[in-house]
Amino acid sequence: SEFSAAEMMLAMLEASNSLEKNKDKTPEELFVNNSESFFSTLGVLKENGKKKSNIWWDFYIPFFYDLAKSEYIDVFCYYISISSNEKAIEWLETNDDRFEDFGKWIKEK
């Protein structure tokens, strides 16, 4: 599979949640950290490998790699969590200025 390395990374990220260094992190913080790591890994795979030209490697992965490198990865993670996480809703209400800036960043992409 062209995503086998990414699939392995997902399993490793899930396992890393139980490490001592992560014991005091909230589930939301772990989600942000894991998302950033996963999107970064996909970006590195694209940069270092010869992947087929398709929508995944040509559009989605570059976008999410840029997102992982931006200051908005946490905003994105909270935003996509609002349907299942009350803390995400609270975070976004408290950080509405960052959410607006994230919207501007997306429009520039």
N, C-alpha and C positions, 0 to 999 in steps of 0.2 A: 504494500500500500504506500502511496506517496506521502501519507500522513503517519506512517508507523513511528517515526521518531517523536512526533508530537503526541501521539497516543501514549507512548512510554513516558513522556514528560508529564502528562496528566496524572498518571499513576504515581509518579514520584512526588508530584506536588501534593497530592492527597495524603500520601504517607508522611510528608514533611510537616503536616499540620500537628502531628503528635510529638514533634521534637521539643526538647527542653526550651530552646530559644523562642518557641512559639506559644508556650504555655499560658502566657499572660495576654495574648492577643484575642480580641473579640472575633467572632465569626465574620463580621464585616471586614475587619482588618485583614484576616486571612484570605478572604475572597478577593480583596484588592491586590494583595501581594501575589496570590496565585495567578490572577488574571494578567497582571503585569508580566510575570515570569513567562507565562504561556504565550502571550502575544509577542514578547521579545524573542522567544525561542523560534516561533514561526518565522519572524522577520529574519533572523540569522540563517535559518534553513533556506529561505528564499535567496538571500545574498550569497550564500556559499555553495548552493547546489544548482544543478540544471534541472529545473522543474518544467513540467508541461505548461504551455500557455493556456490558461483557462481563467474563469472569473475568480477562482479562489486565489491563485498565485498572482494574478494581475491587478485585482482590485481589493478584495477583502483583506488579504494578509498585509499588503503595504499600508492600508488604512489602519488596521489594528496595531501594527508595529509602530506607526507614527503615534497612535494613541498611547501606547505603552511608554513611549519616550516623552510624552507630553506631561504637563502638570494636571491633566484632566482625567487620568485613569480612575481616580477615586470617584469623581463626579459621575462618570459613566457607570461604574459598578453600583453605586447607590441608585442611580436612575433605573437601571435594568432590574433592580431588586424591589422596587416599590410595590409591586403586586403581591409580594409574599413576605415583606419584612417591614414591620412598623417602624423600626429604627431608621430604615432608609428614608421613609417619608419625613420623619423628624429631622434627619440630617439635611435633606434637601430644603426643607422649610427654613432651617437655620442658615443655610448656605446658598440662598437663592441668587446672590450676586455671582458666585462661582458657576452656578448652573447657567446663568445668562452668558457668562464668558465662554463656557463650554459650547453653547449654541453658536456663538460667533466664530469660535475655532472650527466647528464643523462646517459652517458655511464657507470658510476659506479653503477647505480641503478640496 
